[in-house]
Amino acid sequence: MSKIAIVNELWSFLKVRKKWWLAPIVVFLVLLGFLIVFTEGSALAPFIYALF
């Protein structure tokens, strides 16, 4: 299953089930994941990991 298919399936789930309140949660988790991955090798890493 490709990543695009997962996004499409999530989008169709939100549309059909009317679970629009899940969208901000999913977006926040994805952005948080990108933040952790992209700052992993930088000088900001100790400050990011101190938050958790």
PDB file of N, CA, C, O and CB in Angstrom:
ATOM      1  N   MET A   1       0.847  -1.171   0.000  1.00  0.00           N
ATOM      2  CA  MET A   1       0.000   0.000   0.000  1.00  0.00           C
ATOM      3  C   MET A   1       0.894   1.236   0.000  1.00  0.00           C
ATOM      4  O   MET A   1       1.774   1.375   0.850  1.00  0.00           O
ATOM      5  CB  MET A   1      -0.964  -0.003   1.220  1.00  0.00           C
ATOM      6  N   SER A   2       0.669   2.106  -0.931  1.00  0.00           N
ATOM      7  CA  SER A   2       1.513   3.304  -1.033  1.00  0.00           C
ATOM      8  C   SER A   2       1.062   4.367  -0.038  1.00  0.00           C
ATOM      9  O   SER A   2      -0.024   4.289   0.537  1.00  0.00           O
ATOM     10  CB  SER A   2       1.478   3.871  -2.466  1.00  0.00           C
ATOM     11  N   LYS A   3       1.917   5.349   0.145  1.00  0.00           N
ATOM     12  CA  LYS A   3       1.612   6.430   1.082  1.00  0.00           C
ATOM     13  C   LYS A   3       0.430   7.268   0.593  1.00  0.00           C
ATOM     14  O   LYS A   3      -0.377   7.748   1.388  1.00  0.00           O
ATOM     15  CB  LYS A   3       2.843   7.324   1.282  1.00  0.00           C
ATOM     16  N   ILE A   4       0.343   7.433  -0.718  1.00  0.00           N
ATOM     17  CA  ILE A   4      -0.774   8.200  -1.282  1.00  0.00           C
ATOM     18  C   ILE A   4      -2.086   7.466  -1.034  1.00  0.00           C
ATOM     19  O   ILE A   4      -3.103   8.099  -0.750  1.00  0.00           O
ATOM     20  CB  ILE A   4      -0.568   8.441  -2.801  1.00  0.00           C
ATOM     21  N   ALA A   5      -2.076   6.151  -1.139  1.00  0.00           N
ATOM     22  CA  ALA A   5      -3.287   5.373  -0.897  1.00  0.00           C
ATOM     23  C   ALA A   5      -3.742   5.498   0.556  1.00  0.00           C
ATOM     24  O   ALA A   5      -4.941   5.525   0.834  1.00  0.00           O
ATOM     25  CB  ALA A   5      -3.053   3.903  -1.250  1.00  0.00           C
ATOM     26  N   ILE A   6      -2.792   5.573   1.475  1.00  0.00           N
ATOM     27  CA  ILE A   6      -3.142   5.733   2.886  1.00  0.00           C
ATOM     28  C   ILE A   6      -3.795   7.095   3.111  1.00  0.00           C
ATOM     29  O   ILE A   6      -4.787   7.204   3.833  1.00  0.00           O
ATOM     30  CB  ILE A   6      -1.889   5.580   3.782  1.00  0.00           C
ATOM     31  N   VAL A   7      -3.234   8.131   2.488  1.00  0.00           N
ATOM     32  CA  VAL A   7      -3.813   9.475   2.613  1.00  0.00           C
ATOM     33  C   VAL A   7      -5.206   9.514   2.012  1.00  0.00           C
ATOM     34  O   VAL A   7      -6.117  10.100   2.595  1.00  0.00           O
ATOM     35  CB  VAL A   7      -2.916  10.521   1.930  1.00  0.00           C
ATOM     36  N   ASN A   8      -5.380   8.892   0.847  1.00  0.00           N
ATOM     37  CA  ASN A   8      -6.700   8.844   0.214  1.00  0.00           C
ATOM     38  C   ASN A   8      -7.708   8.097   1.074  1.00  0.00           C
ATOM     39  O   ASN A   8      -8.858   8.520   1.193  1.00  0.00           O
ATOM     40  CB  ASN A   8      -6.605   8.186  -1.158  1.00  0.00           C
ATOM     41  N   GLU A   9      -7.290   7.004   1.667  1.00  0.00           N
ATOM     42  CA  GLU A   9      -8.186   6.232   2.519  1.00  0.00           C
ATOM     43  C   GLU A   9      -8.578   7.019   3.770  1.00  0.00           C
ATOM     44  O   GLU A   9      -9.731   6.978   4.201  1.00  0.00           O
ATOM     45  CB  GLU A   9      -7.529   4.910   2.913  1.00  0.00           C
ATOM     46  N   LEU A  10      -7.615   7.734   4.348  1.00  0.00           N
ATOM     47  CA  LEU A  10      -7.916   8.572   5.507  1.00  0.00           C
ATOM     48  C   LEU A  10      -8.891   9.680   5.133  1.00  0.00           C
ATOM     49  O   LEU A  10      -9.839   9.954   5.870  1.00  0.00           O
ATOM     50  CB  LEU A  10      -6.629   9.173   6.086  1.00  0.00           C
ATOM     51  N   TRP A  11      -8.660  10.314   3.992  1.00  0.00           N
ATOM     52  CA  TRP A  11      -9.545  11.383   3.540  1.00  0.00           C
ATOM     53  C   TRP A  11     -10.956  10.872   3.301  1.00  0.00           C
ATOM     54  O   TRP A  11     -11.924  11.525   3.691  1.00  0.00           O
ATOM     55  CB  TRP A  11      -9.001  12.017   2.271  1.00  0.00           C
ATOM     56  N   SER A  12     -11.087   9.699   2.656  1.00  0.00           N
ATOM     57  CA  SER A  12     -12.424   9.145   2.414  1.00  0.00           C
ATOM     58  C   SER A  12     -13.101   8.746   3.726  1.00  0.00           C
ATOM     59  O   SER A  12     -14.318   8.883   3.856  1.00  0.00           O
ATOM     60  CB  SER A  12     -12.338   7.928   1.475  1.00  0.00           C
ATOM     61  N   PHE A  13     -12.338   8.259   4.691  1.00  0.00           N
ATOM     62  CA  PHE A  13     -12.895   7.939   6.006  1.00  0.00           C
ATOM     63  C   PHE A  13     -13.456   9.191   6.671  1.00  0.00           C
ATOM     64  O   PHE A  13     -14.560   9.171   7.216  1.00  0.00           O
ATOM     65  CB  PHE A  13     -11.823   7.295   6.905  1.00  0.00           C
ATOM     66  N   LEU A  14     -12.680  10.295   6.622  1.00  0.00           N
ATOM     67  CA  LEU A  14     -13.141  11.537   7.235  1.00  0.00           C
ATOM     68  C   LEU A  14     -14.404  12.063   6.546  1.00  0.00           C
ATOM     69  O   LEU A  14     -15.302  12.581   7.209  1.00  0.00           O
ATOM     70  CB  LEU A  14     -12.032  12.595   7.183  1.00  0.00           C
ATOM     71  N   LYS A  15     -14.476  11.930   5.211  1.00  0.00           N
ATOM     72  CA  LYS A  15     -15.641  12.403   4.470  1.00  0.00           C
ATOM     73  C   LYS A  15     -16.881  11.575   4.777  1.00  0.00           C
ATOM     74  O   LYS A  15     -17.949  12.123   5.050  1.00  0.00           O
ATOM     75  CB  LYS A  15     -15.360  12.376   2.980  1.00  0.00           C
ATOM     76  N   VAL A  16     -16.738  10.259   4.733  1.00  0.00           N
ATOM     77  CA  VAL A  16     -17.896   9.385   4.888  1.00  0.00           C
ATOM     78  C   VAL A  16     -18.416   9.390   6.316  1.00  0.00           C
ATOM     79  O   VAL A  16     -19.624   9.457   6.541  1.00  0.00           O
ATOM     80  CB  VAL A  16     -17.545   7.968   4.472  1.00  0.00           C
ATOM     81  N   ARG A  17     -17.514   9.320   7.274  1.00  0.00           N
ATOM     82  CA  ARG A  17     -17.916   9.221   8.680  1.00  0.00           C
ATOM     83  C   ARG A  17     -18.168  10.571   9.349  1.00  0.00           C
ATOM     84  O   ARG A  17     -18.612  10.628  10.495  1.00  0.00           O
ATOM     85  CB  ARG A  17     -16.863   8.483   9.448  1.00  0.00           C
ATOM     86  N   LYS A  18     -17.881  11.662   8.625  1.00  0.00           N
ATOM     87  CA  LYS A  18     -18.057  13.014   9.157  1.00  0.00           C
ATOM     88  C   LYS A  18     -17.252  13.238  10.437  1.00  0.00           C
ATOM     89  O   LYS A  18     -17.744  13.840  11.391  1.00  0.00           O
ATOM     90  CB  LYS A  18     -19.531  13.281   9.425  1.00  0.00           C
ATOM     91  N   LYS A  19     -16.041  12.759  10.449  1.00  0.00           N
ATOM     92  CA  LYS A  19     -15.154  12.901  11.602  1.00  0.00           C
ATOM     93  C   LYS A  19     -14.170  14.042  11.364  1.00  0.00           C
ATOM     94  O   LYS A  19     -12.956  13.847  11.432  1.00  0.00           O
ATOM     95  CB  LYS A  19     -14.395  11.581  11.878  1.00  0.00           C
ATOM     96  N   TRP A  20     -14.694  15.228  11.085  1.00  0.00           N
ATOM     97  CA  TRP A  20     -13.846  16.364  10.751  1.00  0.00           C
ATOM     98  C   TRP A  20     -12.991  16.819  11.923  1.00  0.00           C
ATOM     99  O   TRP A  20     -11.964  17.464  11.714  1.00  0.00           O
ATOM    100  CB  TRP A  20     -14.690  17.509  10.268  1.00  0.00           C
ATOM    101  N   TRP A  21     -13.387  16.501  13.153  1.00  0.00           N
ATOM    102  CA  TRP A  21     -12.597  16.899  14.310  1.00  0.00           C
ATOM    103  C   TRP A  21     -11.278  16.136  14.365  1.00  0.00           C
ATOM    104  O   TRP A  21     -10.363  16.550  15.077  1.00  0.00           O
ATOM    105  CB  TRP A  21     -13.388  16.673  15.594  1.00  0.00           C
ATOM    106  N   LEU A  22     -11.158  15.030  13.629  1.00  0.00           N
ATOM    107  CA  LEU A  22      -9.904  14.272  13.594  1.00  0.00           C
ATOM    108  C   LEU A  22      -8.853  14.934  12.704  1.00  0.00           C
ATOM    109  O   LEU A  22      -7.658  14.700  12.883  1.00  0.00           O
ATOM    110  CB  LEU A  22     -10.167  12.855  13.106  1.00  0.00           C
ATOM    111  N   ALA A  23      -9.278  15.745  11.762  1.00  0.00           N
ATOM    112  CA  ALA A  23      -8.336  16.348  10.808  1.00  0.00           C
ATOM    113  C   ALA A  23      -7.271  17.218  11.489  1.00  0.00           C
ATOM    114  O   ALA A  23      -6.095  17.064  11.161  1.00  0.00           O
ATOM    115  CB  ALA A  23      -9.099  17.186   9.795  1.00  0.00           C
ATOM    116  N   PRO A  24      -7.614  18.121  12.415  1.00  0.00           N
ATOM    117  CA  PRO A  24      -6.551  18.905  13.056  1.00  0.00           C
ATOM    118  C   PRO A  24      -5.588  18.051  13.882  1.00  0.00           C
ATOM    119  O   PRO A  24      -4.399  18.357  13.972  1.00  0.00           O
ATOM    120  CB  PRO A  24      -7.163  19.964  13.942  1.00  0.00           C
ATOM    121  N   ILE A  25      -6.102  16.996  14.474  1.00  0.00           N
ATOM    122  CA  ILE A  25      -5.241  16.103  15.256  1.00  0.00           C
ATOM    123  C   ILE A  25      -4.241  15.404  14.350  1.00  0.00           C
ATOM    124  O   ILE A  25      -3.059  15.316  14.683  1.00  0.00           O
ATOM    125  CB  ILE A  25      -6.083  15.065  16.019  1.00  0.00           C
ATOM    126  N   VAL A  26      -4.699  14.910  13.219  1.00  0.00           N
ATOM    127  CA  VAL A  26      -3.819  14.220  12.272  1.00  0.00           C
ATOM    128  C   VAL A  26      -2.781  15.183  11.710  1.00  0.00           C
ATOM    129  O   VAL A  26      -1.605  14.835  11.603  1.00  0.00           O
ATOM    130  CB  VAL A  26      -4.639  13.592  11.125  1.00  0.00           C
ATOM    131  N   VAL A  27      -3.204  16.384  11.354  1.00  0.00           N
ATOM    132  CA  VAL A  27      -2.272  17.375  10.816  1.00  0.00           C
ATOM    133  C   VAL A  27      -1.212  17.727  11.851  1.00  0.00           C
ATOM    134  O   VAL A  27      -0.029  17.815  11.523  1.00  0.00           O
ATOM    135  CB  VAL A  27      -3.024  18.641  10.371  1.00  0.00           C
ATOM    136  N   PHE A  28      -1.625  17.928  13.094  1.00  0.00           N
ATOM    137  CA  PHE A  28      -0.674  18.262  14.156  1.00  0.00           C
ATOM    138  C   PHE A  28       0.329  17.128  14.364  1.00  0.00           C
ATOM    139  O   PHE A  28       1.523  17.385  14.515  1.00  0.00           O
ATOM    140  CB  PHE A  28      -1.417  18.560  15.471  1.00  0.00           C
ATOM    141  N   LEU A  29      -0.133  15.894  14.375  1.00  0.00           N
ATOM    142  CA  LEU A  29       0.780  14.759  14.569  1.00  0.00           C
ATOM    143  C   LEU A  29       1.772  14.618  13.418  1.00  0.00           C
ATOM    144  O   LEU A  29       2.939  14.293  13.638  1.00  0.00           O
ATOM    145  CB  LEU A  29      -0.014  13.466  14.719  1.00  0.00           C
ATOM    146  N   VAL A  30       1.312  14.862  12.195  1.00  0.00           N
ATOM    147  CA  VAL A  30       2.206  14.790  11.040  1.00  0.00           C
ATOM    148  C   VAL A  30       3.258  15.891  11.112  1.00  0.00           C
ATOM    149  O   VAL A  30       4.437  15.637  10.868  1.00  0.00           O
ATOM    150  CB  VAL A  30       1.407  14.899   9.728  1.00  0.00           C
ATOM    151  N   LEU A  31       2.844  17.108  11.443  1.00  0.00           N
ATOM    152  CA  LEU A  31       3.798  18.210  11.565  1.00  0.00           C
ATOM    153  C   LEU A  31       4.794  17.974  12.697  1.00  0.00           C
ATOM    154  O   LEU A  31       5.974  18.295  12.560  1.00  0.00           O
ATOM    155  CB  LEU A  31       3.058  19.523  11.794  1.00  0.00           C
ATOM    156  N   LEU A  32       4.333  17.422  13.798  1.00  0.00           N
ATOM    157  CA  LEU A  32       5.224  17.097  14.902  1.00  0.00           C
ATOM    158  C   LEU A  32       6.230  16.025  14.496  1.00  0.00           C
ATOM    159  O   LEU A  32       7.398  16.093  14.877  1.00  0.00           O
ATOM    160  CB  LEU A  32       4.420  16.635  16.114  1.00  0.00           C
ATOM    161  N   GLY A  33       5.786  15.051  13.736  1.00  0.00           N
ATOM    162  CA  GLY A  33       6.686  14.019  13.235  1.00  0.00           C
ATOM    163  C   GLY A  33       7.746  14.588  12.311  1.00  0.00           C
ATOM    164  O   GLY A  33       8.919  14.227  12.410  1.00  0.00           O
ATOM    165  N   PHE A  34       7.335  15.486  11.404  1.00  0.00           N
ATOM    166  CA  PHE A  34       8.311  16.128  10.520  1.00  0.00           C
ATOM    167  C   PHE A  34       9.310  16.963  11.306  1.00  0.00           C
ATOM    168  O   PHE A  34      10.499  16.973  10.988  1.00  0.00           O
ATOM    169  CB  PHE A  34       7.600  17.003   9.492  1.00  0.00           C
ATOM    170  N   LEU A  35       8.840  17.655  12.319  1.00  0.00           N
ATOM    171  CA  LEU A  35       9.726  18.459  13.146  1.00  0.00           C
ATOM    172  C   LEU A  35      10.782  17.591  13.817  1.00  0.00           C
ATOM    173  O   LEU A  35      11.957  17.957  13.849  1.00  0.00           O
ATOM    174  CB  LEU A  35       8.926  19.221  14.196  1.00  0.00           C
ATOM    175  N   ILE A  36      10.383  16.472  14.340  1.00  0.00           N
ATOM    176  CA  ILE A  36      11.330  15.570  15.009  1.00  0.00           C
ATOM    177  C   ILE A  36      12.318  14.981  14.017  1.00  0.00           C
ATOM    178  O   ILE A  36      13.512  14.901  14.308  1.00  0.00           O
ATOM    179  CB  ILE A  36      10.583  14.443  15.732  1.00  0.00           C
ATOM    180  N   VAL A  37      11.843  14.570  12.859  1.00  0.00           N
ATOM    181  CA  VAL A  37      12.724  13.957  11.861  1.00  0.00           C
ATOM    182  C   VAL A  37      13.721  14.966  11.300  1.00  0.00           C
ATOM    183  O   VAL A  37      14.901  14.646  11.160  1.00  0.00           O
ATOM    184  CB  VAL A  37      11.899  13.354  10.724  1.00  0.00           C
ATOM    185  N   PHE A  38      13.273  16.173  10.975  1.00  0.00           N
ATOM    186  CA  PHE A  38      14.154  17.148  10.342  1.00  0.00           C
ATOM    187  C   PHE A  38      15.142  17.804  11.298  1.00  0.00           C
ATOM    188  O   PHE A  38      16.186  18.288  10.861  1.00  0.00           O
ATOM    189  CB  PHE A  38      13.336  18.201   9.690  1.00  0.00           C
ATOM    190  N   THR A  39      14.836  17.831  12.587  1.00  0.00           N
ATOM    191  CA  THR A  39      15.765  18.422  13.541  1.00  0.00           C
ATOM    192  C   THR A  39      16.618  17.375  14.232  1.00  0.00           C
ATOM    193  O   THR A  39      17.359  17.688  15.164  1.00  0.00           O
ATOM    194  CB  THR A  39      15.011  19.223  14.570  1.00  0.00           C
ATOM    195  N   GLU A  40      16.520  16.147  13.784  1.00  0.00           N
ATOM    196  CA  GLU A  40      17.244  15.036  14.415  1.00  0.00           C
ATOM    197  C   GLU A  40      18.755  15.239  14.393  1.00  0.00           C
ATOM    198  O   GLU A  40      19.429  14.959  15.384  1.00  0.00           O
ATOM    199  CB  GLU A  40      16.899  13.732  13.722  1.00  0.00           C
ATOM    200  N   GLY A  41      19.281  15.708  13.305  1.00  0.00           N
ATOM    201  CA  GLY A  41      20.728  15.839  13.178  1.00  0.00           C
ATOM    202  C   GLY A  41      21.235  17.249  13.387  1.00  0.00           C
ATOM    203  O   GLY A  41      22.418  17.515  13.173  1.00  0.00           O
ATOM    204  N   SER A  42      20.376  18.151  13.797  1.00  0.00           N
ATOM    205  CA  SER A  42      20.807  19.543  13.933  1.00  0.00           C
ATOM    206  C   SER A  42      21.139  19.885  15.379  1.00  0.00           C
ATOM    207  O   SER A  42      21.019  19.053  16.279  1.00  0.00           O
ATOM    208  CB  SER A  42      19.726  20.484  13.412  1.00  0.00           C
ATOM    209  N   ALA A  43      21.553  21.111  15.574  1.00  0.00           N
ATOM    210  CA  ALA A  43      21.884  21.593  16.920  1.00  0.00           C
ATOM    211  C   ALA A  43      20.628  21.811  17.760  1.00  0.00           C
ATOM    212  O   ALA A  43      20.719  21.972  18.977  1.00  0.00           O
ATOM    213  CB  ALA A  43      22.686  22.896  16.836  1.00  0.00           C
ATOM    214  N   LEU A  44      19.469  21.817  17.129  1.00  0.00           N
ATOM    215  CA  LEU A  44      18.212  22.002  17.862  1.00  0.00           C
ATOM    216  C   LEU A  44      17.707  20.715  18.500  1.00  0.00           C
ATOM    217  O   LEU A  44      16.787  20.755  19.317  1.00  0.00           O
ATOM    218  CB  LEU A  44      17.152  22.550  16.937  1.00  0.00           C
ATOM    219  N   ALA A  45      18.276  19.605  18.152  1.00  0.00           N
ATOM    220  CA  ALA A  45      17.787  18.311  18.636  1.00  0.00           C
ATOM    221  C   ALA A  45      17.680  18.223  20.157  1.00  0.00           C
ATOM    222  O   ALA A  45      16.654  17.750  20.646  1.00  0.00           O
ATOM    223  CB  ALA A  45      18.689  17.221  18.144  1.00  0.00           C
ATOM    224  N   PRO A  46      18.672  18.646  20.930  1.00  0.00           N
ATOM    225  CA  PRO A  46      18.512  18.547  22.386  1.00  0.00           C
ATOM    226  C   PRO A  46      17.347  19.359  22.920  1.00  0.00           C
ATOM    227  O   PRO A  46      16.736  18.977  23.918  1.00  0.00           O
ATOM    228  CB  PRO A  46      19.770  18.990  23.068  1.00  0.00           C
ATOM    229  N   PHE A  47      17.028  20.473  22.275  1.00  0.00           N
ATOM    230  CA  PHE A  47      15.917  21.301  22.741  1.00  0.00           C
ATOM    231  C   PHE A  47      14.567  20.691  22.372  1.00  0.00           C
ATOM    232  O   PHE A  47      13.606  20.789  23.135  1.00  0.00           O
ATOM    233  CB  PHE A  47      16.029  22.706  22.158  1.00  0.00           C
ATOM    234  N   ILE A  48      14.500  20.065  21.203  1.00  0.00           N
ATOM    235  CA  ILE A  48      13.258  19.420  20.786  1.00  0.00           C
ATOM    236  C   ILE A  48      12.993  18.198  21.669  1.00  0.00           C
ATOM    237  O   ILE A  48      11.870  18.012  22.140  1.00  0.00           O
ATOM    238  CB  ILE A  48      13.324  19.011  19.287  1.00  0.00           C
ATOM    239  N   TYR A  49      14.000  17.375  21.896  1.00  0.00           N
ATOM    240  CA  TYR A  49      13.804  16.172  22.696  1.00  0.00           C
ATOM    241  C   TYR A  49      13.573  16.500  24.161  1.00  0.00           C
ATOM    242  O   TYR A  49      13.020  15.676  24.889  1.00  0.00           O
ATOM    243  CB  TYR A  49      14.998  15.253  22.558  1.00  0.00           C
ATOM    244  N   ALA A  50      13.979  17.677  24.614  1.00  0.00           N
ATOM    245  CA  ALA A  50      13.697  18.077  25.992  1.00  0.00           C
ATOM    246  C   ALA A  50      12.206  18.334  26.215  1.00  0.00           C
ATOM    247  O   ALA A  50      11.721  18.273  27.345  1.00  0.00           O
ATOM    248  CB  ALA A  50      14.498  19.328  26.349  1.00  0.00           C
ATOM    249  N   LEU A  51      11.489  18.619  25.140  1.00  0.00           N
ATOM    250  CA  LEU A  51      10.051  18.827  25.252  1.00  0.00           C
ATOM    251  C   LEU A  51       9.302  17.537  25.556  1.00  0.00           C
ATOM    252  O   LEU A  51       8.202  17.573  26.106  1.00  0.00           O
ATOM    253  CB  LEU A  51       9.517  19.437  23.980  1.00  0.00           C
ATOM    254  N   PHE A  52       9.884  16.411  25.206  1.00  0.00           N
ATOM    255  CA  PHE A  52       9.223  15.132  25.403  1.00  0.00           C
ATOM    256  C   PHE A  52       9.833  14.416  26.555  1.00  0.00           C
ATOM    257  O   PHE A  52       9.411  13.308  26.887  1.00  0.00           O
ATOM    258  CB  PHE A  52       9.295  14.279  24.161  1.00  0.00           C
TER     259      PHE A  52
END
